[in-house]
Amino acid sequence: MTWLSWVVLAVFLAWFPIEAVLQSRLRGERPSGTRRDRGSLVFLFTAIGGAALLSFAVPLLGGPLDAFSYRLTAPPALALVAVLGCAMAFRVWSIHSLGRFYRLFVHVAPGQRVVRTGPYGHVRHPLYLATLVQVSVLNLALVGNLAASALFVAGVAAGLAYRIRQEEAVLTAELGAEYADYAAVTPRLIPLPPFLRGRSPEPRPTE
């Protein structure tokens, strides 16, 4: 690790006090509800931790994998800090859009509606997109091997995929047709131009 890696790490760690402040401000506004994680949060953290350990181990193997090694220099480090800052800002925007419905765990409150404002108008899971970018940038800064970072991203993506499947099952069950209609026209994780999105569903008949 170079001193530039430590700079990226410091920017990454700056998120945690920001998160604490946001959690504190929302705590009194949150409605009651039942936690419905189904073990997905533990699975996600395990996937991130396991992928991180694997990525740090890969450069130690040497051999052909050394061809993917690099030393972080100032221009790439500045680019990583910029991307990390954008991901953090995107995360704040997402939390602000969710407002009192924001939770670290899967939760549907009584009377909750589908949020379509802010980044939720472009992707269904902007917070997970921000998470993927944040941890990937940190890994690129610390590990110094593209093959190892690719394995890390794949492991995190697998953890997020499971988490998203569990969350969407709960949201579909609790919010019904409203969430199904939203999911039909809004990409899951990667923003798409309008012409590549699904068509808006036909209005449902009312009785």
Secondary structure, DSSP 8 states (H G I E B T S, - for coil): --HHHHHHHHHHHTHHHHHHHHHHHHHTT----EE--TTHHHHHHHHHHHHHHHHHHHHHH-GGGGGGB----HHHHHHHHHHHHHHHHHHHHHHHHHGGG--SS-EE-TT-----SGGGGT-S-HHHHHHHHHHHHHHHHHH-BHHHHHHHHHHHHHHHHHHHHHHHHHHHHHHTHHHHHHHHHS-SSS---GGGS----------
